[in-house]
Amino acid sequence: MQDAMTAGLPGSRRVRSLAVLGDSVAAGMGDPVPGGRWRGFAPLLADAVRPAHFTNLATSGARVTEVRHDQLPAALRVEPDAAVVMVGMNDTMRSDFDTRLLRQQLDHVVCSLVGAGAAVVTVQYHDHARVFRLPGPLRRLLNRRIDALNRVLTSVADAHGAAVVDLDRLPGAYHRAAWSVDRLHPSELGHRMLAAAFAAGLAGQGLAVPSEVSLTCSGGVPVTRLDHVRWLLIKGVPWVACRTRDLTLYSLVSLLRKVFRRAGRTDAVTQAHACPPTDPPRVWPAG
């Protein structure tokens, strides 16, 4: 793996204002720094593009509707000429997952940012099951939803000329070192990889990226084996129970629907092939 990734040189337009919108990954979770804070890819990206103004509006747990209604207005107020939008995974884990609504909201977000003069970079998500293990039915359901979300993200990006970082094809994306203790958020290395990829996406749209993003980890808080065990017991299991509750219920309901549909088809086939009704046998009185 290279020590640094150059973010591309074709860009010549200086970034005056950079805005980052999204969920916990965009907020920096997984990359702790001394003082109990999260850093993440956003400050690393800002160091590379050197904007006069930088704002990170991402919040942990944010869904697309929160980015649309809460983060977008704040982003537009800083008049960004560069923006990163990384959101959608929290929506895939809820029972009200609706691709039509997601497309409407994401289209509004990206269209508004582009209309305000921003070069936008968003993502296509990777296969989470290769990083975080889930039971078979939940894994298949989540993968279907991620595929649907990725189609929405790509469609919106294509419609407005935004760049897309494909996390599934990002070199090293499935390496254990790229993930934090929870295997849900990138580690410091993973965040550095994201920052470099987003910088390349902005450079590809003609923006200047004066500095490269180093892939050499430094300044973060080291994570020990004890930290892994502590996280699993205190946060990991409760998180999985909470976040997969909707998926588990939805998966169970879907399974029951399939069972009843199959049972209905079986009954129909059985009735269609049944012998025609006959008169009941006559019982003659004895004697």
C-alpha positions in Angstrom: 0.0 0.0 0.0 1.3 3.5 -0.8 2.4 5.8 1.9 0.3 8.6 0.3 -2.3 9.0 -2.4 -2.1 12.0 -4.6 -5.5 13.5 -5.2 -5.0 14.2 -8.9 -3.6 17.3 -10.6 -6.1 18.4 -13.2 -7.9 20.8 -10.9 -7.2 24.5 -11.1 -10.2 26.1 -9.4 -9.5 26.8 -5.7 -11.9 25.5 -3.1 -13.2 28.4 -1.1 -15.8 26.6 1.0 -16.1 22.8 1.7 -19.2 21.2 3.3 -19.6 17.7 4.5 -23.0 16.2 5.0 -24.0 12.8 6.2 -24.1 10.3 9.1 -21.7 8.9 11.7 -19.0 7.9 9.1 -19.0 11.5 7.8 -18.9 12.7 11.4 -15.6 10.8 11.9 -16.6 7.9 14.1 -14.0 5.1 14.2 -11.1 7.6 14.1 -10.6 8.7 17.8 -8.1 11.3 18.7 -6.8 12.5 22.1 -9.4 14.4 24.0 -12.3 12.1 23.3 -13.1 13.6 19.9 -13.6 12.0 16.5 -11.6 13.2 13.5 -12.4 11.2 10.4 -12.0 11.9 6.7 -13.6 15.4 6.7 -10.7 17.3 8.4 -8.2 15.2 6.4 -9.9 16.2 3.2 -10.0 19.8 4.3 -6.2 19.7 4.9 -5.8 18.5 1.3 -8.0 21.0 -0.5 -7.2 23.9 1.9 -10.6 25.7 1.8 -11.0 29.2 3.3 -14.1 27.8 5.1 -14.8 24.3 6.2 -17.9 22.9 7.9 -18.9 19.4 8.8 -22.6 19.1 9.4 -22.8 15.3 9.7 -24.3 13.7 12.8 -24.4 10.2 14.1 -27.5 8.3 13.2 -28.5 10.7 10.5 -30.8 9.5 7.8 -31.5 10.9 4.3 -34.5 12.9 5.5 -32.3 14.7 8.2 -29.7 15.6 5.6 -32.5 16.9 3.4 -34.2 19.0 6.0 -31.5 19.9 8.6 -28.1 19.7 7.1 -28.7 20.9 3.6 -30.0 24.4 4.6 -27.0 24.9 6.8 -24.7 23.8 4.0 -26.3 26.2 1.5 -25.7 29.1 3.9 -21.9 28.7 3.7 -22.1 28.7 -0.2 -20.0 25.6 -0.8 -18.1 25.1 -4.0 -17.2 21.6 -2.8 -19.4 19.1 -1.0 -19.3 15.5 0.2 -22.6 13.7 0.7 -22.3 10.3 2.6 -25.6 9.0 3.8 -28.2 6.2 3.4 -26.9 3.2 5.3 -29.0 4.1 8.4 -32.1 4.0 6.1 -31.3 0.5 4.9 -31.7 -0.7 8.5 -35.2 0.6 9.1 -38.6 -1.0 8.3 -39.8 2.1 6.4 -37.0 1.8 3.8 -38.5 3.4 0.6 -36.3 3.8 -2.5 -38.7 6.3 -4.1 -38.6 8.6 -1.1 -34.9 8.2 -0.8 -34.4 9.2 -4.5 -36.6 12.3 -4.1 -34.7 13.5 -1.1 -31.3 12.7 -2.4 -32.1 14.3 -5.7 -33.1 17.4 -3.9 -29.9 17.5 -1.8 -27.5 17.0 -4.7 -29.5 19.2 -7.1 -29.5 22.0 -4.5 -25.8 21.8 -3.9 -24.9 21.6 -7.6 -27.3 24.5 -8.3 -25.5 26.5 -5.7 -22.2 26.0 -7.5 -20.8 23.1 -5.6 -18.9 20.1 -7.0 -20.4 17.1 -5.3 -18.9 13.7 -4.4 -21.0 10.9 -3.0 -20.6 7.1 -2.7 -21.6 3.7 -3.6 -21.6 1.4 -0.6 -19.6 -1.8 -0.2 -20.8 -5.3 0.9 -21.2 -4.8 4.6 -21.5 -8.6 5.1 -17.8 -9.0 4.2 -16.9 -6.8 7.2 -19.7 -7.2 9.7 -21.2 -10.7 10.0 -24.9 -11.1 10.1 -27.3 -14.1 10.0 -28.1 -15.3 6.5 -31.6 -13.9 6.1 -30.6 -10.5 7.5 -27.5 -10.4 5.3 -29.5 -11.1 2.2 -32.1 -8.5 3.1 -29.5 -5.9 3.9 -27.6 -6.6 0.6 -30.7 -6.2 -1.4 -31.3 -2.8 0.2 -27.8 -1.7 -0.2 -28.0 -2.6 -3.9 -31.2 -0.6 -4.2 -29.6 2.4 -2.3 -26.6 2.2 -4.6 -28.8 2.4 -7.7 -30.5 5.5 -6.3 -27.1 7.1 -5.4 -25.7 6.4 -8.9 -28.8 7.6 -10.6 -28.9 10.9 -8.7 -25.2 11.5 -9.2 -25.5 10.8 -13.0 -28.4 13.2 -13.2 -26.5 16.1 -11.7 -22.9 15.4 -12.7 -21.7 14.5 -9.3 -18.7 12.2 -8.7 -19.1 8.8 -7.1 -16.6 6.9 -4.9 -17.3 3.2 -5.2 -16.3 1.8 -1.8 -16.6 -1.8 -3.1 -13.7 -1.1 -5.5 -11.7 1.1 -3.2 -8.2 -0.5 -2.8 -7.9 -2.0 0.6 -11.6 -1.5 1.5 -12.0 -5.0 2.9 -8.7 -5.2 4.7 -9.2 -5.6 8.5 -6.9 -2.6 9.2 -9.3 -0.3 7.3 -12.0 -0.9 10.0 -12.5 0.3 13.5 -13.2 -2.0 16.5 -16.9 -2.0 15.7 -16.4 -3.1 12.0 -19.1 -0.6 11.1 -17.0 2.6 10.9 -13.6 3.0 9.2 -10.5 3.1 11.3 -8.0 6.0 11.0 -6.6 4.2 7.9 -10.0 3.7 6.4 -10.9 7.4 6.9 -7.6 8.4 5.3 -8.5 6.2 2.3 -11.9 7.9 2.1 -10.3 11.4 2.3 -8.0 10.5 -0.5 -10.8 9.1 -2.7 -13.0 12.1 -2.1 -10.1 14.5 -2.9 -9.6 12.6 -6.2 -13.3 13.0 -6.9 -13.1 16.8 -6.4 -9.9 17.0 -8.5 -11.7 15.2 -11.3 -14.3 17.9 -11.3 -11.7 20.6 -11.8 -11.0 21.7 -8.2 -7.5 22.3 -7.0 -6.1 19.8 -4.4 -2.9 21.4 -3.3 -1.9 18.7 -0.8 -2.0 14.9 -0.8 -3.7 12.8 1.7 -1.2 10.6 3.6 -2.2 7.0 4.3 0.3 6.8 7.1 -1.6 6.7 10.4 -0.6 9.3 13.0 -2.2 11.3 15.7 -5.0 8.8 16.5 -5.7 6.8 19.6 -4.4 3.2 19.4 -7.0 0.5 19.9 -6.1 -2.6 22.0 -7.6 -6.1 22.2 -9.2 -5.1 25.5 -10.9 -2.2 23.7 -12.3 -4.7 21.2 -13.8 -6.9 24.0 -15.1 -3.9 25.9 -16.8 -2.5 22.8 -18.4 -5.9 22.0 -19.9 -6.3 25.5 -20.9 -2.7 26.2 -21.8 -1.3 22.8 -21.6 -4.0 20.1 -24.3 -6.4 21.1 -26.8 -3.7 22.2 -26.2 -1.8 18.9 -26.8 -4.9 16.8 -30.0 -5.7 18.8 -31.3 -2.1 18.3 -30.3 -1.5 14.7 -31.3 -4.9 13.4 -34.7 -5.0 15.3 -36.5 -3.5 12.3 -34.6 -5.7 9.9 -35.4 -8.8 12.0 -39.1 -8.0 12.2 -39.3 -7.1 8.5 -37.4 -10.3 7.6 -39.8 -12.4 9.8 -42.9 -10.8 8.2 -41.5 -11.3 4.7 -40.8 -15.0 5.6 -44.4 -15.5 6.9 -45.8 -13.8 3.8 -43.9 -16.2 1.6 -45.0 -19.2 3.6 -48.7 -18.1 3.4 -48.4 -17.4 -0.4 -46.9 -20.8 -0.9 -49.5 -22.4 1.2 -52.2 -20.6 -0.8 -50.7 -21.8 -4.1 -50.5 -25.3 -2.7 -54.1 -25.3 -1.6 -55.2 -24.0 -5.1 -53.2 -26.7 -6.8 -54.6 -29.4 -4.5 -58.1 -28.3 -5.1 -57.6 -28.2 -8.9 -56.4 -31.8 -9.0 -58.9 -33.1 -6.4 -61.4 -35.8 -7.5 -64.9 -34.4 -8.3 -67.3 -34.6 -5.4 -69.5 -37.7 -5.1 -72.7 -38.4 -3.4 -72.2 -39.6 0.1 -72.5 -43.4 0.6 -75.9 -44.6 1.4 -76.3 -46.4 4.7 -79.0 -49.0 4.6 -80.8 -49.7 7.7 -80.0 -53.1 9.2 -82.7 -55.7 9.4 
